Amino acid sequence: MNAPMPQRSTTPAARAVARSQAFESALSKAMEGGTDFGAFTRGRYATDASIYQIMPTGVAYPKSADDIAAALQIASEHGVPVIARGGGTSQNGQPIGRGLILDMSRHFNDMLDYDAAARTVTVRPGMVLNTLNERARQDGLFFPVEPSTASRCTIGGMCGNNSSGARSLRFGKTVDNVLAMEGLMHDGDSFRLDAAHWSENASPRMREIMSNLTALADTHRERIDEIFPKVQRRVGGYNLDELLPAQPNLSRLLVGSEGTLALSTAVTLKLSTLPKHRVMGVCHFPDFRSAMETTQHLVALGPVAVELVDNNVLVMGADIPAFVRTISDITKGTPNCLLLCEFAGDDLDALKGDLKRLDQCMADHGHADAVVEVVEPHRQKAVWGVREACLNIMMSMKSEGKPVSFIEDCAVPLEHLADYTDGITDLFERHGTRGTWYAHASVGCLHVRPILNMKTEEGAKTMRAIAEEAAELVRKYKGSFSGEHGDGISRSEYVEPMFGAELTRAFEQVKDSFDPENRLNPGKIVRPLRMDDRDLMRFKPGYKTKLPAEPALDWSDWGGFGGAVEMCNNNGTCRKLSGGTMCPSYRATRDEQHLTRGRANTLRLAISGQLGEDAFTSPEMKETMDLCVSCKGCKRDCPTGVDMARMKIEVLHHYHKRHGLPLRERLIAYMPRYAPFAARLAPLVNLRDKLPFLAKLSEQWLGFSARRTLPQWRKPWVEDRAPAVPQDVKGDGRDIVLFGDTFNRYFESENLEAAERVLVKAGYRIHRVTVGSSRRPMCCGRTYLASGQTDEARAELRRTLGALRPFVDAGARVVGLEPSCMFTFRDEMTALLPAEETGFMAGKALIFEELLAEDIAAGTLTLPVGDAGGQTVHVHGHCHQKAFGAMGAVETVLRGVPGLDVQMIESSCCGMSGAFGYAAKNYDVSMKMGEAALLPAVRDAAPDALIVADGTSCRHQIHDGAAREAIHVALVLDRYLQ
């Protein structure tokens, strides 16, 4: 008898799983750049900077046009939509959907051709705009379309959305600066479109498509002329108007198509000449309407940009460390809002004359003495930094209600701007909310966002009502509903109301001509998704967050841990590749997983139950957090204040509670406890670096990289046998408790000794404080926090605070050398202990340079140092010094030494970050972080130059990576003591 044949499952779910597995298998084999179909990765690509979240089928990382063609062909065979993605910073849900996400930014980002003489460049779509402009500026050129996301937006994304930027008044939109485009159809067929002889260059298939569409545009010429808004900022629908000239550039039809027609593989751009000079006038206004009324008169002066900074930004930005100094610098009095008016050209005297004309124009319209001139380039850069962060500043509201993007960038003629903004303000009031405003006053395109709680059904209903009424206002003033950020999910429903049925059917013909099976980014521009469908949103019906146990840290300032995580609005500032500190792990890996945004999205999905049970304490979550070096760069650089370093402590606390603490982490965490004994055995413990086989054993058994040297134990810096008593404190501002951290105490005691000599010579009284009868040194708990051992850290802090309190209450200040330790007293301490235990330390814990700079500024201190005779010092800032704005104090103190040539190194994290870089598994990425900026700068320094770094781990990275010895600022000052 024959055996029965196995029965194939016929359930829909089983068939769907089988199809998905077949698609994943075929794609993974075909893609050189790699794929990922895991739930955690798909979750990280389910969102952009909009309110929407749609889980994709999978993610692929193309390395070549062949990779993209293979992905398109395989996706077409399996009926899977394809969505191209650049930086993922779109405001309206463009690069998300149920399908395969192609992340163009990781690999497909190189420059193909560059001709400075012809002022043209051809790039892959994944190239970041700032990367392109850094190269072009070497020849006095730039790509002049510069949106506020220039540090992370890609050229492909800019073409997809038809981006603009602050200076479009002079340089136009992306569409005005694209010369040619090569790409692939939905099934992988290649094409090229440009302005010259397109019928000869194009394939027969593309010639037929473009001939038909050119005829289609001509058929609708009158309706296009009648209905397309007569404002520069119009990016809704498809660019049929670009097909109307006698010699059209056919590539421009694809600009603004949001990846719904074809995918670009190469884009040729027109570059512009950089103006030699720029000047800015910051115009002050007592109320919003007067600013809107005056805008058209300022534009008549011929500026390249007129940008609005509204009252919300001024008020909220004044509380954000990265912006408070700049806002104070450019404002006088308490204006309601500002207009930033920029002039550019090659004649600086003429530009200064433009500022005088601006001042007169303001006076002529009732605003005398209302312009602050900003001529210095570094000040202008700081002002643009505030302007470019406007969105994120406003998104930093710590409440359930946030400014929501859906009527984000409507544009109206300037003569109607004041009436339009009044109408929108009234509309918000009728619906019980208010709005935030910023951006491009010069072209009547103000980014406006009503504050809504999108976690509620009422929030979604109000959003729909506001959108419909705003569309009516835009029609009334003959404006454009989509002025800069495209249609996406938020605005595609309003294409037909704005353009009418006839042109909408023509748009559908455009879509069907290119993509008849609707495989490319479906639901955008034509046949749209519903903009208020809560199932498509980040906060879906029933959304709520919960940790698996009580939080280890106090998150009440954010409304709980979930509120802190949700502060990430996905705008992607952390994806910038240069400048600032964050995010060093992303700069090294280009992996969304190792990015502040990627981690925040993963945390949000995990604590809201969208990644399955126990996701928060899973190995996948631990892996997501592993390359966070706790640099605190996001705390400062992220305008919404996402503090991933603190979140990592919370994650590790719960993870290790469940999985246990590995030996390597235990050795690091408990170092302050066993350090006195290890120091006594220094000759034996230090053998590891002298005997290679021991280094290899330490890597095998403990995970410490054999390619690293370890800090050398030494005779420690110790307190006096007779401990100080509070009665010794005179309370005249000269009493200092010198805090000896574990690292400087046991590995580099010469730093503490030098600091002591400097402080004594400067007239301070030094108090060495011990703790309890054991006299075990004080500890801030930092090493415990690094592995989430919050109970141990809390105990150490309580022990230390108990010893410090009598001295601080008597008038002493606490000063230390290691930034990560000293800032623990100002940061994590307040999340570990209640205010009644920690309040006495407010303003009393300072790093060495802060003390000196503070007293120099107060006129109570003159540094007793002599002339350095032209000695050069190159200074690398510890990440925590940067995060807490302390590098100014370092620079002030060093520049106070006569004859010392101080050169500040522009760098992100050194890559060592405490114990991170010592781990064998982290060695390669640690060195890559260092090689991004710091180590090359150190190697380029003259042999006799001093290298200065306050962080113990920073100095060690410089030693290992550049074979130079870096020293603490205290040693520099000690060298020149008089």
Buried (B, 14 or more C-beta within 10 A) or exposed (E): EEEEEEEEEEEEEEEEEEEBEEBBEBBBEBBEBBBBBBBBBBBBBBBBBBBBBBBBBBBBBBBBBBBBBBBBBBBBEBEBBBBBBBBBBBBBBBBBBBBBBBBBBBBBBEBBEBEBEEBBBBBBBBBBBBBBBEBBEEBBBBBBBBBBBBBBBBBBBBBBBBBBBBBBBBBBBBBBBBBBBBBBBBBBBBBBBBBEEBEEBBEEEBBEBBEEBBEBBEEBEEBBEEBBBEBBBBBBBBBBBBBBEEEBBBBBBBBBBBBBBBBBBBBBBBBBEBBEBBBBBBBBBBEBBBBBBBBBBBBEBEBBBBBBBBBBBBEBBEEBEBBBEBBEBBBEEEBBBBBBBBBBBEEEEEBBEBBEEBBEBBEEBEBEEBBBBBBEEEBBEBBBBBBBBBBBBBBBBBEBBBBBBBBBBBBBBBEBBBBBBBBBBEBBEEBEBEBBBBBBBBBBBBBBBBBBBBBBEEBBEBBBBBBEBBBEBBBEBEBBBBBBBBBBBBBBBBBBBBBBEEBBEBBBBBBEBBBEEBBBBBBBBBBBBEBBEBEBBBBBEEBEBEBBEEBBBBBEEBBBBBBBBBBBBBBBBBBBBBEBBBBBBBBBBBBBBBBBBBBBBBBBBBBBBBBEEEBBBBEBBBEBBBBBBBBBBBBBBBBBBBBBBBBBBBBBBBBBBEEEBEEBBBBBBBBBBEBBEBBEEBEEBBEBBEEEEEBEBBBEEBBBBBEBEBBEBBEBBBBEEEEBEBEEBEEEBBBBBBBBBBBBBBBBBBBBBBBBBBBEBBEBBBBBBBBEEEEBBBBBBBBBBBBBBBEBBBBBBBBBBEBBBBBBEBBBBBBBBBBBBBBBBBBBBBBBBEEEBBEBBEEBBBBBBBBBBBBBEEEEBEBEBEEBEEBBBBBBBBBBBBBBBBBEBBBBBBEBBEEBBBEBBEBBBBBBBBBBBBBBEBBEBBBBBBBBBBBBBBEEBEEEBBBBBBBBBBBBBBBBBBEBEBBBBBBBBBBBBE
